[in-house]
């Protein structure tokens, strides 16, 4: 099991408290690496050993623990600095911060705060409209509303393919996706199936 995060988290808190201009880009990128560790592990187990339920459960349990810690750090950044746009941390770290918030599913009110601030930056060309679309859909799903862009997926009834979670006006979804730089939803479903192919094969 990986134990490095609590040490890093303590270091992060000290940096946020003790500096007026911390290296936000490095902090965000380190948090993104932490965010992805157990997600990648869980996906690898599902794709290579889909019947190893204990290993999958352990990976997801570790992922949820990491998510709670990363969420605290993401809030510290937002409440002290606002949404870190591309002009402050660069395009990669701006995207990485969005990813952290995307996974703050236990606190949709925080996701909504970030979404509102992010929209301001998107309108200035200082954040990705694609990322905004994903976070909007994530928030809507987390608050039991229909999504707009079809970015949030679930397995169909016989677990042979992914499909969008409940969606507003499905006939126009590709037009909305195109407006924010997303490809057709049919291609997105194909990509999701390929990415998680091991978890779907044989079902």
MIMARDREN-178838 format. One record per residue: x, y, z of N, C-alpha, C, CB in turn; residue in three letters. Coordinates in steps of 0.001 Angstrom, whole numbers, plus 500000, padded with zeros to 6 digits. Glycine has a CB too. Layout:
BEGIN
XYZXYZXYZXYZALA
...
END
This chain:
BEGIN
500844498809500000500000500000500000500881501243500000499044500005501223UNK
500415502280499390501161503513499246500862504439500419500826504198497912UNK
501919504965501073501740505787502266502264507206502097502422505140503435UNK
502687507584500891503369508865500730502437510054500856504056508913499403UNK
501134509867500599500276511040500510500142511830501808498933510624500062UNK
499939511201502987499833512013504202501037512917504421499658511120505399UNK
502248512436504075503436513269504229503370514430503251504726512443504010UNK
503003514136502019502887515208501036501812516203501434502584514636499659UNK
500685515673501941499584516549502318499990517512503424498386515727502759UNK
500755517027504409501250517893505465502144518969504869502012517080506528UNK
503016518571503941503899519535503292503092520586502544504860518825502334UNK
502031520136501863501184521072501131500561522093502062500097520326500377UNK
500013521632503182499371522547504124500358523596504636498777521766505301UNK
501567523148504915502580524081505397502918525110504324503846523325505826UNK
502989524665503085503315525584502010502206526601501812503568524823500719UNK
500963526129501851499848527043501663499768528056502792498545526271501561UNK
500097527613504003499999528504505154501179529468505232499913527694506433UNK
502361529023504772503557529798505033504074530625503880504604528910505460UNK
503471530526502695503963531279501559502840532092500945504581530348500520UNK
503195533238500423502194534061499763502067533709498289502536535530499920UNK
503143533179497683503109532808496276503697531410496076503875533838495431UNK
503002530354496524503532528996496364503516528585494898502720527991497206UNK
504254527567494574504298527045493216503051526191492999505605526218492963UNK
501960526845492642500685526146492511500740525053491461499586527125492170UNK
501458525304490388501514524304489332502089522986489838502340524821488166UNK
503191523038490566503802521814491084502893521117492089505147522128491731UNK
502231521894492933501319521326493920500167520596493224500774522431494849UNK
499561521266492247498420520684491544498833519423490793497811521703490571UNK
499974519483490130500428518323489364500717517128490275501679518681488557UNK
501264517386491463501516516304492415500203515700492908502345516817493604UNK
499227516543493143497917516052493567497267515230492470497007517216493960UNK
497442515633491225496881514874490107497503513484490026497097515626488787UNK
498806513390490244499460512089490255498864511207491336500969512243490465UNK
498634511770492506498022511030493608496607510597493246498005511881494886UNK
495861511513492653494476511242492266494377510050491324493863512471491608UNK
495364509896490433495284508882489395495824507515489815496022509352488194UNK
496598507459490892497315506234491228496377505039491384498105506433492504UNK
495423505130492300494543503986492540493487503831491453493868504125493889UNK
493136504905490761492231504774489621492874503914488537491859506164489057UNK
494130504201488240494836503394487249494965501948487716496222503985486967UNK
495245501780489002495383500435489540494070499661489414495830500490491006UNK
492976500296489775491669499632489693491332499262488259490571500530490271UNK
491618500170487313491328499875485905492181498716485402491567501120485034UNK
493451498704485788494327497610485360493837496263485898495769497869485825UNK
493404496247487157492907494997487741491629494556487038492653495163489257UNK
490718495509486802489470495163486134489710494608484740488566496372486056UNK
490674495196484031490925494773482657491721493484482563491645495854481920UNK
492568493219483558493405492018483493492841490861484314494803492340483971UNK
492190491190485436491641490149486320490251490555486802492582489899487534UNK
489280490596485884487950491094486253487245490285487338487087491126485044UNK
487710489062487596487072488235488620487733488354489990487085486798488187UNK
488810489131490079489504489316491354488811490433492131491019489647491132UNK
487656490105492673486818491122493308487473491736494538485487490525493691UNK
488236490952495286488883491479496486489907492547496128489553490348497274UNK
490736492283495122491737493258494697491076494521494173492649492660493627UNK
489995494370493437489269495530492912488679496340494058488152495086491938UNK
488082495662495043487497496358496190488555497130496972486793495362497110UNK
489732496527497142490805497196497867491292498427497113491965496233498105UNK
491420498316495801491860499454494996490858500601495093492049499034493528UNK
489571500281495038488553501328495132488485501920496538487185500773494735UNK
488704501105497558488728501632498928489882502613499099488849500482499954UNK
491056502254498576492201503158498635491948504430497825493459502451498126UNK
491278504273496686490955505422495851490042506397496593490294504963494548UNK
489034505866497281488116506732498022488827507467499160486952505911498580UNK
489755506789499817490527507444500874491366508570500294491427506429501600UNK
492068508294499210492864509330498548491982510498498117493602508745497331UNK
490799510193497587489904511246497118489542512213498242488637510636496527UNK
489312511679499428488952512550500548490102513493500893488567511711501779UNK
491327512979500867492478513805501194492765514823500091493701512928501431UNK
492684514378498852492907515290497735491838516379497714492914514522496402UNK
490620516031498071489540517007498108489839518126499094488227516328498470UNK
490377517796500252490749518817501233491779519769500641491300518164502516UNK
492767519194499953493812520017499350493247520890498227494942519130498812UNK
492350520328497410491743521093496319490947522278496863490832520188495469UNK
490267522076497976489517523171498596490449524253499124488640522640499731UNK
491553523836499757492522524810500254492995525719499122493723524097500903UNK
493294525115497993493757525891496838492670526853496370494172524955495684UNK
491449526346496215490370527177495675490018528328496606489133526329495419UNK
489907528040497900489494529088498835490577530140499039489122528476500171UNK
491834529787498776492896530767498924493194531509497623494145530092499424UNK
493055530794496478493492531394495222492407531483494162494632530622494680UNK
491210530947494420490206530894493379490528529806492379490091532233492681UNK
489837529810491248490109528799490234491440529114489561488962528735489187UNK
492380528170489555493702528422488973493673528304487454494731527448489550UNK
493485529433486794493392529439485342494739529258484663492768530717484880UNK
494685529163483352495894528905482573496920530022482710495541528715481116UNK
496472531247482925497418532357483047498239532262484330496675533687483005UNK
497741531517485314498452531395486588499294530132486666497468531416487733UNK
498757529013486185499458527734486369499755527007485066498647526836487254UNK
499333527554483930499533526883482655498381525947482321500834526113482671UNK
498288525568481052497150524762480591497116523382481241497199524609479079UNK
498281522750481399498308521389481954497845521379483401499718520794481854UNK
498370522277484210497996522292485631496568522778485829498955523176486424UNK
496113523681484970494706524097485020493805522892484768494419525219483977UNK
494151522106483764493393520882483481493483519905484649493909520214482193UNK
494658519782485232494834518856486354493993519274487551496308518778486755UNK
493880520581487800493039521031488919491579520687488647493198522557489151UNK
491139520915487416489774520524487060489544519049487370489500520804485570UNK
490533518200487043490381516767487280490185516459488756491589516016486752UNK
490916517164489617490749516966491055489308517266491471491734517859491844UNK
488793518376490978487424518783491341486407517826490737487136520229490869UNK
486693517321489561485809516342488917485571515146489819486399515879487584UNK
486543514827490645486434513655491521485981513998492942487764512946491583UNK
485564515237493174485053515636494498483556515344494589485325517147494766UNK
483185514116494269481767513777494149481016513805495473481627512424493537UNK
481719513708496585481032513733497873480637515148498286481911513113498944UNK
481070516159497530480750517546497869480331518306496611481962518240498543UNK
479123518033496093478679518726494881478563520238495063477349518174494437UNK
478341520709496281478284522162496483479638522804496183477849522491497926UNK
480725522106496529482054522599496184482259522553494674483142521777496899UNK
481844521458494044481946521374492593481207522534491930481390520035492095UNK
480060522898492472479283523994491902480011525331492058477905524065492565UNK
480639525551493213481414526774493407482535526881492381481992526821494822UNK
483241525787492193484340525786491231483808525973489819485145524481491328UNK
482697525316489499482106525429488169481773526889487850480842524556488067UNK
481199527600488818480854529002488613482103529840488351480094529547489826UNK
483134529616489143484384530357488954485069529965487657485326530121490128UNK
484979528704487311485609528213486088484973528828484847485517526693486020UNK
483664529011484874482967529593483726483509530979483399481461529670483998UNK
483821531752484420484403533081484206485711532960483424484648533800485561UNK
486526531977483799487811531781483125487618531225481717488702530841483942UNK
486636530370481519486356529840480185485983530977479246485226528787480236UNK
485167531891479705484734533013478867485896533931478509483645533811479575UNK
486931533936479337488128534734479057489157533954478241488758535209480362UNK
488849532733477887489799531890477176490913531394478066490379532633476020UNK
490635531332479362491647531019480361491450529642480985491640532068481439UNK
490505528871480450490240527503480901489513526783479772489393527480482237UNK
489506525476479832488965524656478758487446524542478813489577523282478809UNK
486799524837477686485358524629477599484986523161477666484823525230476326UNK
485869522305477160485640520860477253485609520422478708486727520083476487UNK
486591520874479474486635520515480895485397521038481616487913521071481557UNK
484985522256481279483785522830481898482574521940481618483530524270481374UNK
482468521434480391481336520576480032481329519304480881481388520214478535UNK
482492518715481076482583517509481903482161517793483348484015516951481873UNK
482633518912483895482297519215485289480817519552485436483154520378485806UNK
480265520254484461478829520543484501478023519251484517478416521411483298UNK
478366518329483627477655517044483598477836516284484906478145516186482423UNK
479043516294485425479321515568486671478467516124487802480823515658487038UNK
478411517432487897477604518070488940476127517727488768477799519594488915UNK
475642517769487539474229517490487303473891516043487665473867517768485836UNK
474766515115487333474539513718487715474565513574489229475597512796487073UNK
475510514260489886475628514169491340474448514800492067476907514826491792UNK
473689515649491380472529516290491997471223515807491349472644517824491883UNK
471291514605490738470103513941490185469406514764489109469124513641491292UNK
470203515407488265469674516129487117470199515488485837470056517632487180UNK
469517515732484732469969515210483452471194515994482988468837515282482396UNK
472154515261482444473363515925481967473113516589480619474520514924481860UNK
474051517460480229473898518261479019474707517703477857474309519693479287UNK
475937517251478120476871516889477055477105515378476918478184517570477298UNK
476543514595477800476685513150477695478066512635478021476325512718476340UNK
478769513310478921480127512877479266480160511810480345480940514055479714UNK
479082511653481094479054510710482206478337509433481763478355511336483449UNK
479043508311481910478578507050481353478236506024482440479629506482480422UNK
477505505024482028477234503848482853477111502654481915475929504034483725UNK
477206501443482463477042500250481650475576500036481277477583499029482388UNK
475343499489480098473973499157479720473493497928480494473874498909478199UNK
472276497521480239471632496490481071472381495165481054470208496264480605UNK
472983494780479913473678493491479854475199493635479931473305492765478578UNK
475662494838480319477098495096480553477961494837479322477598494236481697UNK
477413495107478146478174494916476906478702496226476333477310494226475872UNK
478238497352476855478678498639476334478346499734477337478024498934474965UNK
479112500821477266478752502003478033477658502773477311479980502898478267UNK
476919503554478080475866504407477548475788505656478422474489503655477502UNK
475291506777477870475205507993478680474205507841479825474815509181477805UNK
474527508430480954473531508579482000472469509557481508474178509067483335UNK
471290509642482209470164510440481692470594511788481118469153510671482792UNK
470053512108479949470563513193479122469424514087478637471344512633477929UNK
469638515395478678468693516347478130468709516282476609469012517767478613UNK
467541516271476003467408516406474545468482515605473808467490517886474138UNK
468454514282473905469518513452473331469752513678471834469197512009473560UNK
468709514062471103468843514228469657469807515354469299467484514498469035UNK
469983516311470201470835517466469930472181517391470651470117518734470329UNK
472491516263471250473682516206472091474959516416471279473743514870472819UNK
475020515884470071476252516057469292476474517512468890476213515180468044UNK
475413518228468677475535519658468385476090520410469591474172520244467976UNK
475600520069470777476108520715471990477563520322472233475241520339473213UNK
477878519060471987479260518608472177480202519322471207479359517081471986UNK
479786519469469994480624520145469007480905521594469416479952520107467628UNK
479941522242470038480102523642470432481196523840471480478793524178470963UNK
481502522786472254482551522915473273483800522108472908482020522460474637UNK
483845521626471664485043520929471208485084519451471504486213521550471804UNK
483949518843471802483878517406472047483461516677470777482895517095473192UNK
483985515478470588483608514665469438482219514064469596484622513562469226UNK
481773513388468562480449512773468590480349511759469719480138512102467249UNK
479172511662470289478986510792471440479192509320471060477591510996472035UNK
478905508970469802479121507596469367480600507215469461478616507408467932UNK
481491508156469107482930507899469199483369507835470662483727508991468449UNK
482740508649471478483075508663472913482721507316473551482326509820473643UNK
481560506790473215481152505478473731482137504404473273479713505125473262UNK
482544504466472007483514503500471492484830503585472257483758503732469997UNK
485296504804472528486543504992473276486425504431474683486917506476473335UNK
485296504686475348485085504160476690485111502632476688483754504666477258UNK
484461502033475705484445500575475623485845500012475398483515500120474504UNK
486631500677474563487995500220474306488876500381475540488598500987473129UNK
488692501474476253489519501737477436489266500722478519489260503132477973UNK
488012500322478674487629499370479707487277498011479115486453499908480505UNK
487896497692477988487521496476477258487621495244478133488398496302476031UNK
488691495158478931488865493957479747487734493744480730490162494027480491UNK
487152494835481208486062494723482161484763494322481490485879496024482896UNK
484711494490480158483482494172479440483541492825478737483186495248478437UNK
484729492401478360484830491191477554484292489964478301486281490959477143UNK
483640489109477563483128487878478128481805488031478845484117487318479055UNK
481259489231478834479967489428479504478840489428478480479961490752480309UNK
END
